[in-house]
Amino acid sequence: MTLLVSLWCRVLTVRRNNNGQASVEYALVLLGAAVVASLLIAWASKTKLLDDLFDHILGLIKNKAG
């Protein structure tokens, strides 16, 4: 009986202990954001979208400057 009570107390302690959970969630969100950003950059690089975007922005800056 004492063994069962001891095990039950351990289960309750493990279930209530949320230390570090926010850190893990934060790390998973950052990992997910990095994956999405990597996929977006890979797609944009293949379609030459970034080159066109930078050319457009530089053209706007040149027109405003002179």
C-alpha positions in Angstrom: 0.0 0.0 0.0 2.8 2.4 0.8 4.4 1.7 -2.6 1.1 2.6 -4.3 0.8 5.9 -2.4 4.4 6.7 -3.2 3.9 6.1 -6.9 0.7 8.1 -6.9 2.5 11.1 -5.3 5.2 10.8 -7.9 2.6 10.8 -10.7 0.9 13.9 -9.3 4.2 15.7 -8.9 5.3 15.0 -12.5 1.9 16.1 -13.8 1.9 19.3 -11.9 5.5 20.3 -12.7 5.4 22.6 -15.7 8.8 24.1 -15.2 10.4 24.7 -18.6 7.2 24.2 -20.6 7.1 27.8 -21.8 10.7 27.5 -22.9 10.0 24.4 -24.9 6.9 26.0 -26.5 9.0 29.1 -27.4 11.7 26.9 -28.9 9.1 25.0 -31.0 7.5 28.3 -32.3 10.9 29.6 -33.3 11.7 26.3 -35.0 8.5 26.5 -36.9 9.1 30.1 -37.9 12.6 29.2 -39.1 11.2 26.4 -41.3 8.5 28.6 -42.8 11.0 31.4 -43.4 13.5 29.0 -45.0 10.8 27.6 -47.3 9.7 31.0 -48.3 13.2 32.2 -49.1 13.9 29.0 -51.1 10.7 29.5 -53.1 11.4 33.2 -53.7 15.0 32.5 -54.8 13.8 30.0 -57.4 11.3 32.4 -58.8 13.6 35.4 -59.0 11.1 37.3 -56.9 13.7 38.7 -54.6 15.8 40.1 -57.4 12.8 41.8 -58.9 11.8 43.2 -55.5 15.2 44.6 -54.8 15.5 46.1 -58.3 12.1 47.7 -57.9 13.0 49.1 -54.5 16.3 50.5 -55.7 14.6 52.0 -58.7 12.1 53.8 -56.4 15.0 55.1 -54.3 16.9 56.3 -57.4 13.8 58.1 -58.7 13.2 59.8 -55.4 16.9 60.8 -55.1 17.4 62.3 -58.4 
